[in-house]
Amino acid sequence: MEIYASSVVRHARDRVFCAYRDELPRIAAYMPNVKTVETVRREDLPGLCKLHNVWTGKGEIPKVAQHLVRPEILLWDDYATWHDDGTWCEWRIAIRVFAEKFQCGGTNHITDEGPYARVTLRGELRVDLTDIPGVPRLFARPLKPQIEAFIVKLIRPNLEDTNVALGRYLDANPG
């Protein structure tokens, strides 16, 4: 299932690109559904930067569900390669629960929109429901598009919120 989000950040493209790449752990404080973003690995190479960030979502797992849902569900790994020459990024998300059943990746492009920047995210989400506890094998295939659409519907506002948070962070921390 395709993931798409695009919005304008009212700051210059180069500043938006550098902040998105280098300051995401500080930008997390401006995100309503994110507790932290921690950079666990950074590799600077000629023309690109490879990052591994670990995101921790906000939210408490209800007591009645704590025996079914592990706290790892609120953690995900973000692997990104930022290309300096084109102000774009390739990314892949890995979740910690049923990781082999979840594939998500794509690109972010940061382009000029007049004096500001447009951040456009395009990605793909694939979920494999076979052999997931609680999902009858007979229903795994027919449920797949509905589950993917539901997840994308949840993710898309968070992607847009990230760009809003980025703008608020840049407003508070000018260049």
C-alpha positions in Angstrom: 0.0 0.0 0.0 1.3 3.4 -0.9 2.1 6.0 1.7 2.2 9.6 0.6 2.4 12.9 2.5 3.5 16.3 1.3 3.6 19.7 3.0 5.3 23.0 3.1 7.7 23.9 5.9 8.0 27.7 6.1 11.8 27.7 6.1 14.5 27.5 3.5 15.1 24.1 1.9 18.7 23.8 3.0 17.8 24.5 6.6 14.9 22.1 6.5 17.2 19.4 5.0 19.9 19.8 7.6 17.5 20.0 10.5 15.6 16.9 9.4 18.9 15.0 9.0 20.9 16.3 12.0 18.4 17.5 14.6 15.6 15.0 14.7 16.3 14.0 18.3 15.7 17.6 19.3 12.7 18.0 17.0 11.0 15.0 18.8 10.2 17.3 21.7 7.8 19.1 19.3 6.0 15.9 18.2 2.8 15.0 20.0 3.0 11.3 19.5 6.8 10.8 20.0 8.6 10.5 23.3 12.1 10.4 21.9 14.2 9.9 18.8 17.7 8.6 19.6 20.5 8.5 17.0 22.3 5.2 17.7 24.5 5.2 14.6 25.7 7.8 12.2 28.1 7.3 9.3 29.2 10.4 7.3 30.5 9.5 3.8 31.3 11.6 0.8 28.0 13.0 -0.4 25.8 11.1 2.0 25.0 10.4 5.6 23.7 7.1 6.9 21.6 7.2 10.1 20.0 4.7 12.4 17.5 6.4 14.7 15.3 4.6 17.3 11.9 6.2 17.8 9.9 5.8 21.0 6.2 6.5 20.7 4.1 8.1 23.4 1.3 6.1 24.9 0.6 3.8 27.6 -0.5 0.2 26.9 -3.7 -0.3 28.8 -3.4 -2.7 31.8 -5.9 -5.1 30.3 -3.7 -5.5 27.2 -0.3 -5.5 28.9 -0.2 -9.3 28.9 -0.8 -9.4 25.1 1.0 -6.3 23.9 4.7 -5.9 24.6 6.2 -2.4 25.2 8.4 -2.9 22.1 5.4 -2.0 20.1 6.1 1.6 20.9 9.7 1.3 19.5 10.7 1.4 15.8 14.0 1.6 14.0 14.5 4.2 11.2 17.3 3.5 8.8 18.0 6.5 6.5 20.5 7.4 3.9 20.6 11.2 3.2 21.9 12.3 -0.2 23.5 15.8 0.0 23.5 16.4 -3.7 19.7 16.2 -4.2 18.3 17.0 -0.8 16.6 13.6 -0.5 16.6 10.6 1.7 16.0 6.9 1.3 14.5 5.3 4.4 13.3 2.0 5.9 11.4 1.4 9.0 11.7 -1.8 11.1 9.4 -2.6 13.9 10.3 -4.7 16.9 7.2 -6.9 17.0 6.5 -9.3 14.1 9.4 -7.6 12.3 9.5 -10.2 9.5 5.9 -9.5 8.8 6.3 -5.8 8.2 8.1 -4.0 5.4 8.0 -0.2 5.1 10.3 2.1 3.2 10.5 4.9 0.7 12.0 8.4 0.1 11.7 11.9 1.3 12.4 14.7 -1.1 12.9 18.3 0.1 12.4 20.8 -2.7 12.1 24.6 -3.1 8.6 26.0 -2.8 9.2 29.7 -3.4 11.3 30.8 -0.4 10.2 27.7 1.6 10.6 24.0 1.5 8.3 21.2 0.4 8.8 17.9 2.1 7.3 15.0 0.1 7.3 11.5 1.4 6.5 8.5 -0.8 6.7 5.1 0.6 5.3 1.6 0.5 3.9 -0.5 3.4 3.5 -4.3 3.2 2.1 -6.4 6.0 2.0 -10.2 6.0 -0.7 -11.5 8.3 0.0 -15.2 7.9 0.9 -16.9 11.2 0.1 -13.9 13.3 -1.5 -15.0 16.6 -5.2 -14.1 16.6 -5.5 -13.9 12.8 -7.2 -17.0 11.3 -5.2 -18.2 8.3 -8.3 -18.2 6.2 -8.8 -14.4 6.8 -5.1 -13.3 6.5 -5.2 -12.7 2.7 -8.6 -10.9 2.6 -7.7 -8.7 5.6 -4.3 -7.6 4.3 -5.5 -4.6 2.2 -7.8 -3.4 5.0 -5.1 -3.7 7.7 -2.6 -1.9 5.4 -5.1 0.9 4.7 -5.8 1.2 8.4 -2.1 1.5 9.3 -1.5 4.0 6.5 -4.4 6.1 7.7 -2.8 6.1 11.2 0.7 6.9 9.9 -0.1 9.7 7.4 -1.2 12.3 10.1 2.0 11.5 12.0 4.1 12.2 9.0 2.4 15.5 8.5 2.8 16.2 12.3 6.5 15.6 11.9 6.7 18.4 9.3 4.6 20.7 11.5 7.0 19.9 14.4 10.0 20.5 12.2 8.6 24.0 11.4 7.9 24.8 15.0 11.4 23.6 16.0 12.9 25.8 13.3 10.8 28.8 14.4 12.1 28.4 17.9 15.7 27.7 16.8 16.6 29.9 13.8 19.6 29.0 11.8 
